[in-house]
Amino acid sequence: MLFRNDIKKIEKLAEKEKYQKIIPFLQSKDKNTRIAAIKSFKNVDIPDIYNNLISMLNCTDSEERLAVIEALSLTKESSAITHLSHILNEEKDKKVITAIRNAIVNIRTHCEKI
């Protein structure tokens, strides 16, 4: 029950665009809370958030990695391609591999529009 409240807090903070206050939820003990925090960062280009997402690319849980990759796929930071390419070579999960490839294409598209 406690973690459901965290997810609701994350949703409210995201609605108010108070993304910095969501960052601590990335360290939650609850996987669903962490994933909710990650998903709230889609379309957010704030350096602290980008750096936190990049650091989470190596987490052991494939569901979390998928959420991170999906959030990063909307970034305009071309350096994300380098990070994603690096983990692509080591990734074993087919869903994650597909998500990485799609994210790289999306990021390139976003970067070309700039």
NUKOL-163237 format. One record per residue (C-alpha): residue in three letters; x, y, z. Coordinates in Angstrom, 1 decimal. Layout:
BEGIN
pt logu = ALA, u = X, v = Y, w = Z
...
END
This chain:
BEGIN
pt logu = MET, u = 0.0, v = 0.0, w = 0.0
pt logu = LEU, u = 2.8, v = 2.4, w = 0.8
pt logu = PHE, u = 4.4, v = 2.0, w = -2.6
pt logu = ARG, u = 1.0, v = 2.7, w = -4.4
pt logu = ASN, u = 1.1, v = 6.1, w = -2.6
pt logu = ASP, u = 4.6, v = 6.7, w = -4.0
pt logu = ILE, u = 3.3, v = 6.0, w = -7.5
pt logu = LYS, u = 0.5, v = 8.5, w = -7.0
pt logu = LYS, u = 3.0, v = 11.1, w = -5.7
pt logu = ILE, u = 5.1, v = 10.5, w = -8.8
pt logu = GLU, u = 2.1, v = 11.0, w = -11.1
pt logu = LYS, u = 1.1, v = 14.3, w = -9.3
pt logu = LEU, u = 4.7, v = 15.6, w = -9.4
pt logu = ALA, u = 5.0, v = 14.8, w = -13.1
pt logu = GLU, u = 1.7, v = 16.6, w = -13.8
pt logu = LYS, u = 3.2, v = 19.7, w = -12.0
pt logu = GLU, u = 6.5, v = 19.2, w = -13.9
pt logu = LYS, u = 8.4, v = 18.9, w = -10.7
pt logu = TYR, u = 10.8, v = 16.3, w = -12.1
pt logu = GLN, u = 13.6, v = 17.0, w = -9.7
pt logu = LYS, u = 11.4, v = 15.8, w = -6.8
pt logu = ILE, u = 10.9, v = 12.5, w = -8.6
pt logu = ILE, u = 14.6, v = 11.6, w = -8.9
pt logu = PRO, u = 14.7, v = 10.1, w = -5.3
pt logu = PHE, u = 12.1, v = 7.6, w = -6.3
pt logu = LEU, u = 14.6, v = 6.0, w = -8.7
pt logu = GLN, u = 16.2, v = 4.5, w = -5.6
pt logu = SER, u = 13.0, v = 3.0, w = -4.2
pt logu = LYS, u = 13.1, v = -0.6, w = -3.0
pt logu = ASP, u = 9.9, v = -1.2, w = -5.0
pt logu = LYS, u = 10.4, v = -2.0, w = -8.6
pt logu = ASN, u = 7.1, v = -0.6, w = -9.7
pt logu = THR, u = 7.8, v = 2.7, w = -8.0
pt logu = ARG, u = 11.2, v = 2.9, w = -9.8
pt logu = ILE, u = 9.5, v = 2.1, w = -13.2
pt logu = ALA, u = 6.8, v = 4.7, w = -12.6
pt logu = ALA, u = 9.5, v = 7.3, w = -11.9
pt logu = ILE, u = 11.4, v = 6.3, w = -15.0
pt logu = LYS, u = 8.3, v = 6.5, w = -17.2
pt logu = SER, u = 7.5, v = 10.0, w = -15.8
pt logu = PHE, u = 10.7, v = 11.2, w = -17.4
pt logu = LYS, u = 9.6, v = 10.7, w = -21.0
pt logu = ASN, u = 10.0, v = 13.9, w = -23.0
pt logu = VAL, u = 12.0, v = 15.5, w = -20.3
pt logu = ASP, u = 15.4, v = 16.9, w = -21.3
pt logu = ILE, u = 16.9, v = 17.9, w = -18.0
pt logu = PRO, u = 20.6, v = 17.0, w = -17.5
pt logu = ASP, u = 20.2, v = 15.5, w = -14.0
pt logu = ILE, u = 17.4, v = 13.3, w = -15.2
pt logu = TYR, u = 19.3, v = 12.3, w = -18.4
pt logu = ASN, u = 22.4, v = 11.3, w = -16.2
pt logu = ASN, u = 20.2, v = 9.3, w = -13.8
pt logu = LEU, u = 18.6, v = 7.4, w = -16.7
pt logu = ILE, u = 22.0, v = 6.7, w = -18.3
pt logu = SER, u = 23.3, v = 5.3, w = -15.0
pt logu = MET, u = 20.3, v = 3.0, w = -14.9
pt logu = LEU, u = 21.0, v = 1.4, w = -18.2
pt logu = ASN, u = 23.1, v = -1.3, w = -16.5
pt logu = CYS, u = 20.4, v = -2.3, w = -14.0
pt logu = THR, u = 19.8, v = -6.1, w = -13.7
pt logu = ASP, u = 16.1, v = -6.0, w = -14.3
pt logu = SER, u = 15.1, v = -6.1, w = -18.0
pt logu = GLU, u = 11.7, v = -4.4, w = -17.3
pt logu = GLU, u = 13.5, v = -1.4, w = -15.7
pt logu = ARG, u = 16.0, v = -1.3, w = -18.6
pt logu = LEU, u = 13.1, v = -1.3, w = -21.1
pt logu = ALA, u = 11.5, v = 1.7, w = -19.2
pt logu = VAL, u = 14.9, v = 3.5, w = -19.2
pt logu = ILE, u = 15.4, v = 2.9, w = -22.9
pt logu = GLU, u = 11.9, v = 4.0, w = -23.8
pt logu = ALA, u = 12.4, v = 7.2, w = -21.8
pt logu = LEU, u = 15.8, v = 7.9, w = -23.4
pt logu = SER, u = 14.3, v = 7.2, w = -26.9
pt logu = LEU, u = 12.6, v = 10.6, w = -26.7
pt logu = THR, u = 15.8, v = 12.5, w = -25.8
pt logu = LYS, u = 17.6, v = 15.0, w = -28.0
pt logu = GLU, u = 20.9, v = 14.1, w = -26.5
pt logu = SER, u = 23.0, v = 12.4, w = -29.2
pt logu = SER, u = 25.4, v = 11.0, w = -26.6
pt logu = ALA, u = 22.6, v = 8.6, w = -25.6
pt logu = ILE, u = 23.3, v = 6.8, w = -28.9
pt logu = THR, u = 26.8, v = 6.0, w = -27.7
pt logu = HIS, u = 25.5, v = 4.6, w = -24.3
pt logu = LEU, u = 22.8, v = 2.6, w = -26.0
pt logu = SER, u = 25.2, v = 1.2, w = -28.6
pt logu = HIS, u = 27.6, v = 0.1, w = -25.9
pt logu = ILE, u = 24.9, v = -1.9, w = -24.0
pt logu = LEU, u = 23.5, v = -3.3, w = -27.2
pt logu = ASN, u = 26.7, v = -5.3, w = -27.6
pt logu = GLU, u = 26.2, v = -6.9, w = -24.2
pt logu = GLU, u = 22.5, v = -7.3, w = -24.0
pt logu = LYS, u = 20.9, v = -10.8, w = -24.1
pt logu = ASP, u = 17.2, v = -10.0, w = -23.8
pt logu = LYS, u = 15.6, v = -9.8, w = -27.3
pt logu = LYS, u = 12.9, v = -7.3, w = -26.2
pt logu = VAL, u = 15.6, v = -5.0, w = -24.8
pt logu = ILE, u = 17.7, v = -5.4, w = -28.0
pt logu = THR, u = 14.7, v = -4.4, w = -30.1
pt logu = ALA, u = 14.0, v = -1.4, w = -27.8
pt logu = ILE, u = 17.6, v = -0.2, w = -28.0
pt logu = ARG, u = 17.6, v = -0.4, w = -31.8
pt logu = ASN, u = 14.3, v = 1.6, w = -32.0
pt logu = ALA, u = 15.6, v = 4.1, w = -29.5
pt logu = ILE, u = 18.7, v = 4.7, w = -31.5
pt logu = VAL, u = 16.6, v = 5.4, w = -34.6
pt logu = ASN, u = 14.3, v = 7.7, w = -32.6
pt logu = ILE, u = 17.2, v = 9.7, w = -31.1
pt logu = ARG, u = 18.8, v = 10.1, w = -34.5
pt logu = THR, u = 15.5, v = 11.4, w = -35.8
pt logu = HIS, u = 15.2, v = 13.9, w = -32.9
pt logu = CYS, u = 18.8, v = 15.1, w = -33.4
pt logu = GLU, u = 18.3, v = 15.7, w = -37.1
pt logu = LYS, u = 15.4, v = 18.0, w = -36.4
pt logu = ILE, u = 17.5, v = 20.2, w = -34.2
END
